Amino acid sequence: MSAQLHALRELLTERFPGAAPLVQRTATPVATGLETLDRVLPGGGLPRGKLTAWAQQSGGASAVLRAACRSVVAAGARAAWIDVEETVGVEWQEGPLLIRPAGPESRLNALRSAEVVLASGGFALVVLSAGADPQGTERVRLTRAAREGNSAFVALTDNPSLAALRVTSRILPHSFRWERGPFREPAAPIDATVEIRVRTLGVNARAAVVLPVASYELRLSVDPTLVDRRGSSRGADPRGGRHRR
């Protein structure tokens, strides 16, 4: 293939991410297992062979995507989570494959890891956590790898443009349900609602997902390999991720 054709294909992939051969357009999407979300996703799930860019307005993405990963694994398929900022703990030892790129080039190593995992063809769902934020040709390479491996690829990013599917999420602050103490005071959160907006060609829909809340000591890291965030101000978080203010 000539260099000009190669450049044209890369341009089409970057500028028109919704365009794909018929075999890719008919690939069965990866269901998240969250009924209200799957109902508004095109085809009933996350698209294979394409980039889904997920931007957090005020949290909820990690919680929803962790639930999706666990659903994929429970269905007998494989899922992988590439943890760039080392924000998940020991509870992730079961379920999706957890990859923690290390060293001063952790971002670059995360992108390389994502490309290898996507192209392997062994994973139905691959999530690239915040901190890597692929740009330009990096997105093109990762999308191509997802297409080769027929994987659904979700990147947590602050720049959701030029993605086949764009998703935003936020935790509704007044949606928390609480266990009550002996004096009927709020004692511990039970669950919270995450509002999700899905946008792609011809689709602009919203879904509300209720997820359980995991409580833990806020002043200490939940994993000895993680940075101790002592003194940081953090709120209760739906199971699977931390809520960033």
GULOPA-667241 format. One line per 8 residues: number of its first residue (from 1); their letters; for each residue x, y, z of C-alpha. Coordinates in pm, 1 decimal, always signed. Example, Ala and Ser with C-alpha at 12.3 -4.5 7.8 and 13.67 -1.06 7.14 Angstrom:
BEGIN
1 = AS = +1230.0/-450.0/+780.0 ~ +1367.0/-106.0/+714.0
***
This chain:
BEGIN
1 = MSAQLHAL = +0.0/+0.0/+0.0 ~ +140.6/+340.7/-100.7 ~ +222.7/+602.7/+157.3 ~ -55.0/+823.4/+17.0 ~ -319.0/+551.5/+62.8 ~ -189.6/+480.6/+411.9 ~ -215.5/+851.2/+497.0 ~ -568.1/+863.8/+351.3
9 = RELLTERF = -681.4/+569.6/+564.8 ~ -538.9/+729.8/+877.2 ~ -711.9/+1057.9/+789.6 ~ -1046.9/+882.4/+739.7 ~ -1009.1/+695.9/+1068.3 ~ -927.1/+1014.3/+1259.0 ~ -1173.1/+1253.9/+1092.6 ~ -1462.4/+1012.3/+1035.7
17 = PGAAPLVQ = -1444.3/+753.8/+1317.3 ~ -1802.7/+641.5/+1253.5 ~ -1709.9/+506.6/+910.1 ~ -1629.5/+134.3/+905.2 ~ -1655.6/-166.8/+672.9 ~ -1978.5/-366.6/+692.7 ~ -1812.0/-653.4/+881.4 ~ -1720.7/-410.5/+1159.9
25 = RTATPVAT = -2055.8/-234.2/+1161.4 ~ -2235.0/-565.2/+1211.1 ~ -2008.3/-688.7/+1493.9 ~ -2211.5/-754.3/+1808.6 ~ -2153.5/-475.3/+2063.8 ~ -2030.4/-560.1/+2413.2 ~ -2316.5/-531.7/+2661.6 ~ -2231.8/-355.2/+2986.7
33 = GLETLDRV = -2480.8/-560.9/+3186.4 ~ -2641.9/-236.3/+3305.4 ~ -2988.3/-253.5/+3151.9 ~ -3068.9/+117.2/+3149.6 ~ -2733.4/+199.9/+2988.1 ~ -2744.0/-79.1/+2728.7 ~ -3090.4/+40.1/+2631.3 ~ -2953.5/+374.4/+2504.8
41 = LPGGGLPR = -2623.6/+246.4/+2360.9 ~ -2634.8/+185.1/+1982.8 ~ -2694.2/-185.0/+1925.6 ~ -2730.8/-247.7/+2298.2 ~ -2368.3/-217.8/+2405.6 ~ -2023.2/-66.3/+2356.9 ~ -1910.7/-82.6/+1991.3 ~ -1632.9/-320.5/+1892.1
49 = GKLTAWAQ = -1340.9/-200.4/+1685.3 ~ -1399.2/+164.7/+1769.0 ~ -1303.4/+421.3/+2030.1 ~ -1551.2/+516.9/+2298.8 ~ -1434.1/+838.8/+2466.6 ~ -1572.3/+878.3/+2819.2 ~ -1545.5/+1220.6/+2983.2 ~ -1625.6/+1260.7/+3352.2
57 = QSGGASAV = -1825.6/+1572.2/+3434.1 ~ -1830.4/+1491.8/+3804.4 ~ -1744.5/+1126.1/+3852.0 ~ -1913.2/+794.3/+3801.0 ~ -1718.9/+665.8/+3500.6 ~ -1490.0/+427.1/+3690.4 ~ -1784.0/+284.0/+3883.3 ~ -1991.3/+221.6/+3571.0
65 = LRAACRSV = -1701.9/+78.7/+3371.7 ~ -1592.4/-147.6/+3652.8 ~ -1946.1/-288.2/+3666.7 ~ -1928.5/-337.3/+3289.0 ~ -1593.9/-520.2/+3316.2 ~ -1728.1/-751.9/+3583.6 ~ -2036.9/-822.8/+3372.3 ~ -1818.2/-911.9/+3073.3
73 = VAAGARAA = -1609.9/-1149.6/+3286.3 ~ -1922.4/-1304.5/+3440.8 ~ -2050.5/-1373.9/+3088.4 ~ -1737.9/-1579.5/+3013.7 ~ -1540.3/-1320.9/+2814.6 ~ -1229.9/-1123.1/+2912.4 ~ -1189.4/-760.0/+3012.9 ~ -878.2/-553.7/+3085.7
81 = WIDVEETV = -829.9/-231.2/+3280.0 ~ -513.4/-25.6/+3226.8 ~ -466.1/+177.6/+3545.0 ~ -243.7/+473.0/+3461.3 ~ -280.8/+676.6/+3780.5 ~ -274.8/+379.6/+4022.0 ~ -610.4/+459.2/+4177.1 ~ -761.2/+111.7/+4214.5
89 = GVEWQEGP = -691.4/-124.9/+4499.6 ~ -662.0/-488.9/+4594.5 ~ -1030.7/-557.8/+4532.8 ~ -943.1/-564.6/+4161.7 ~ -753.0/-891.5/+4198.1 ~ -1068.6/-1067.4/+4084.8 ~ -1246.3/-989.3/+3762.3 ~ -1081.6/-785.4/+3485.0
97 = LLIRPAGP = -710.5/-809.1/+3411.3 ~ -544.4/-514.4/+3585.9 ~ -239.4/-361.4/+3416.8 ~ -39.0/-94.0/+3600.5 ~ +224.4/+71.9/+3381.1 ~ +514.4/+189.1/+3595.5 ~ +808.7/+422.9/+3568.7 ~ +860.9/+777.7/+3444.9
105 = ESRLNALR = +709.0/+688.5/+3106.8 ~ +392.4/+540.8/+3254.3 ~ +169.9/+724.5/+3006.9 ~ +361.4/+594.8/+2705.6 ~ +377.0/+246.5/+2857.7 ~ +1.4/+258.8/+2914.2 ~ -62.3/+341.8/+2548.9 ~ +170.0/+63.6/+2436.1
113 = SAEVVLAS = +3.5/-181.5/+2673.6 ~ -339.2/-82.9/+2544.0 ~ -230.1/-136.9/+2184.6 ~ -91.2/-483.1/+2259.4 ~ -396.7/-593.8/+2458.7 ~ -641.5/-459.5/+2200.2 ~ -465.9/-620.5/+1905.0 ~ -434.3/-957.8/+2081.2
121 = GGFALVVL = -797.4/-1042.6/+2010.0 ~ -836.6/-1196.5/+2353.8 ~ -1041.1/-925.0/+2524.1 ~ -1399.3/-819.2/+2464.9 ~ -1356.8/-494.1/+2659.7 ~ -1045.7/-284.8/+2725.3 ~ -1057.4/+28.0/+2944.6 ~ -778.3/+287.1/+2946.5
129 = SAGADPQG = -808.7/+493.6/+3264.4 ~ -750.5/+867.1/+3298.1 ~ -392.4/+986.2/+3276.7 ~ -301.3/+852.9/+2932.5 ~ -549.8/+1053.9/+2719.8 ~ -440.3/+939.0/+2371.0 ~ -403.9/+1214.3/+2112.1 ~ -390.4/+1235.2/+1732.2
137 = TERVRLTR = -201.4/+943.4/+1581.9 ~ -210.8/+764.5/+1919.4 ~ -588.5/+742.2/+1887.1 ~ -554.2/+618.3/+1530.7 ~ -314.9/+340.2/+1636.0 ~ -534.9/+232.1/+1927.0 ~ -850.5/+235.8/+1715.5 ~ -675.0/+23.5/+1454.2
145 = AAREGNSA = -565.4/-220.6/+1725.5 ~ -923.8/-239.1/+1856.4 ~ -1042.9/-312.6/+1504.2 ~ -782.2/-586.2/+1458.2 ~ -872.5/-750.0/+1789.3 ~ -1248.6/-688.9/+1758.1 ~ -1248.8/-533.5/+2106.5 ~ -1463.7/-262.2/+2258.3
153 = FVALTDNP = -1223.1/+13.7/+2363.4 ~ -1309.2/+282.4/+2619.5 ~ -1069.2/+565.3/+2706.2 ~ -1131.8/+799.3/+2999.1 ~ -1043.0/+1137.3/+2856.4 ~ -1102.7/+1510.3/+2885.2 ~ -1123.1/+1537.5/+2505.7 ~ -1405.0/+1317.9/+2373.0
161 = SLAALRVT = -1407.6/+1468.4/+2022.9 ~ -1323.5/+1254.5/+1717.9 ~ -1452.0/+937.7/+1884.6 ~ -1710.3/+701.6/+1737.8 ~ -1906.5/+714.3/+2063.7 ~ -1890.4/+999.3/+2316.1 ~ -2005.6/+944.9/+2672.5 ~ -2019.6/+1174.1/+2974.4
169 = SRILPHSF = -2120.2/+1087.7/+3329.9 ~ -2181.9/+1253.1/+3663.3 ~ -2288.1/+1137.4/+4007.0 ~ -2613.2/+1305.3/+4107.2 ~ -2520.0/+1456.1/+4446.8 ~ -2869.8/+1430.4/+4593.7 ~ -2925.4/+1071.0/+4480.4 ~ -2741.9/+894.9/+4765.5
177 = RWERGPFR = -2951.6/+659.9/+4978.4 ~ -2830.0/+618.9/+5336.1 ~ -2843.7/+367.2/+5614.0 ~ -2970.4/+536.0/+5927.3 ~ -2807.4/+539.4/+6268.4 ~ -2979.2/+499.5/+6605.7 ~ -3096.5/+860.7/+6594.1 ~ -3206.5/+838.6/+6229.2
185 = EPAAPIDA = -2898.9/+1028.7/+6117.9 ~ -2729.0/+927.9/+5788.8 ~ -2473.0/+663.9/+5888.0 ~ -2345.7/+498.4/+5569.6 ~ -2429.0/+536.2/+5199.0 ~ -2610.8/+247.5/+5030.6 ~ -2616.1/+347.1/+4665.6 ~ -2608.2/+646.2/+4431.7
193 = TVEIRVRT = -2730.9/+734.0/+4085.2 ~ -2495.0/+807.3/+3796.6 ~ -2640.7/+1005.5/+3506.9 ~ -2489.8/+907.1/+3171.3 ~ -2519.2/+1087.2/+2839.1 ~ -2447.9/+898.6/+2515.6 ~ -2381.4/+1078.6/+2187.7 ~ -2298.2/+949.3/+1841.7
201 = LGVNARAA = -2430.0/+993.9/+1489.3 ~ -2809.0/+1009.0/+1520.4 ~ -2808.3/+934.2/+1894.5 ~ -2827.5/+1174.7/+2187.8 ~ -2966.7/+987.1/+2487.0 ~ -2944.3/+976.9/+2864.9 ~ -2954.4/+693.9/+3116.1 ~ -2956.5/+675.2/+3495.0
209 = VVLPVASY = -2767.3/+388.5/+3657.8 ~ -2796.5/+307.1/+4028.2 ~ -2478.1/+157.1/+4174.2 ~ -2385.8/+39.4/+4525.0 ~ -2145.2/+250.1/+4728.0 ~ -1827.0/+104.6/+4878.4 ~ -1708.0/+266.9/+5200.3 ~ -1345.9/+266.4/+5316.8
217 = ELRLSVDP = -1111.0/+468.9/+5533.3 ~ -1076.5/+796.5/+5345.7 ~ -744.4/+906.9/+5493.2 ~ -546.7/+600.3/+5394.5 ~ -465.1/+430.5/+5066.3 ~ -664.3/+109.5/+5011.8 ~ -359.3/-66.5/+4870.2 ~ -1.1/-60.9/+5006.1
225 = TLVDRRGS = +128.7/-9.9/+4651.2 ~ -67.0/+313.1/+4608.1 ~ +20.1/+664.7/+4714.1 ~ -110.7/+758.3/+5060.5 ~ -353.4/+1042.6/+4998.4 ~ -366.3/+1133.2/+5368.1 ~ -541.2/+1460.9/+5422.1 ~ -708.7/+1476.0/+5082.0
233 = SRGADPRG = -1078.1/+1554.6/+5078.2 ~ -1279.9/+1275.2/+4920.5 ~ -1642.3/+1176.5/+4936.2 ~ -1823.6/+845.2/+4929.3 ~ -1790.0/+673.0/+4595.8 ~ -1990.3/+411.2/+4404.9 ~ -1817.3/+72.7/+4407.9 ~ -1533.3/+52.6/+4163.9
241 = GRHRR = -1369.6/+395.6/+4166.3 ~ -1297.6/+715.9/+4351.0 ~ -1503.7/+1028.0/+4311.0 ~ -1278.8/+1316.6/+4208.9 ~ -1391.7/+1661.0/+4293.0
***
